[in-house]
Amino acid sequence: MNQHLRLFDKENLTNLNWKEIENGTFAQRYHTPFLQKGTQTFIANVQTELMLLQVDSLLLPLTVNQKEYENSYVVSPYTHYVTYAKKELAALKKYWLSLLLHPLLSGLDYYLRACQINRVVIVNNWLVSTNLHPAFTTQQVECITSFLTKRFPDHAILFRSVNEFSPAGQVNIFLENHYIPIPSRQVYFYDPAQESTLNSKTRWLLKRDKKLFEQSGYQVVEAAKIPEQALPRLIELYNLLYLKKYSIYNPQFQLSFLTHAIEQKFLHVYALQKDKQIDGVIGYFIQDQTMTTPFFGYDIHLRQQIGLYRMLSSLLVQKAHEHQLLLHQSSGAASFKRCRGACAALEYTMAYVDHLPKFRRQAWHGLSSILQKLAVPIIQKYKL
């Protein structure tokens, strides 16, 4: 193991040689304010200690937590697997499932707290719904794990958003390093390189969405042309969809986050505007030829027949084709995405716990087993 690993926080950040880092100028400008001002300045419900892990020329944001049970799921396994799961279960509106699983979730609530489920270090955590990972090698994962278990002997070591699609083979690399796969959700990928294999119905649906967009009267406004006074409207649209309609445990982005993400070009932001009114927005980022959209919203009070969701989705497909990027479409709206050529893949939180006390190891193994046996079949049966 000859990787060069170093850990930085706000106290020793001046020791980091940014010239050693891939995209070092961007990394310095983007990460430094988070460390200096604190994460809650940018995302209201993310209370965490943010650090930066240097692995040779890679720089990975790393979050450290203890309890913080009211946090967003992006830093809290408890929120993801208990609080958010209860919300998702209620949304399914399946009485027999609620009858079966609600008591189980209530039991898990107390058990996972007792087993310190939130005492975690999450690697390459960008504090958004989906983390896009570089193509880690087996040796890199081994070195990262060894380094962090020595530095944080009382914390589970986690990687969120690990799947077999992007990058290919990552699940096996973590398994080889004794990580436990904790199923988190079913996600969808659209690959523009596979366009020629799409069936006629799928092609028709994609063309219909594009035609709807072209005839809607909406104009696409890129970030550089969105006036500063319009940015609160973009936050409002995200909040309407992700916080009001879905869950307050989604990241609660502040205006400061959006401004910073646009200025530093972390997010590629586009708004839909008609008659000087912005009604929809997307904000995606790119890692190793994959794009994903953690910032997405539209005015849910407008008539569904207008088709804002369809238009925003069509715009994302257009951008994927334009740049030849694999589009990570996250979870939800499964039928809509499948009908438009997306492929499903299970996504995992990979957890390393071999260094922890037995009762805490058992909690993580038990959670993995329960989810594999109960949650995954439900996800696959209902094509969630």
Buried (B, 14 or more C-beta within 10 A) or exposed (E): EEBEBBBBEBEEBEEBEBEBBEEBEBBBBBBBBBBEEBBEBBBBBBBBBBBBBBBBEBBBBBBBBEBBBEBBBBBBBBBBBBBBBBEBBEEEEBEEBBEEBBEEBEEBBEBBBEBBBBBBBBBBBBBBBBBBBBEBEEEBBBBBBBBBBEBBEEBBBBBBBBBBBBBEEBBEBBEEBEBBBBBBBBBBBBBBEEBEEBEEEBEEBBEBBBEBBEEBEBEBBEBEEBEEEBBEBBBBBBBBBBBEEBBBBBBBBBEEBBBBBBEBEBBBBBBBBEEEEBBBBBBBBBBEEBBBBBBBBBBEEEEEEBBBBBBBBBBBBBBBBEEEBBBBBBBBBBEBBBEBBBBBBBBBBBBBBEBBEEEBBEBBBBBBEBBBEBBEEBBEEEEB
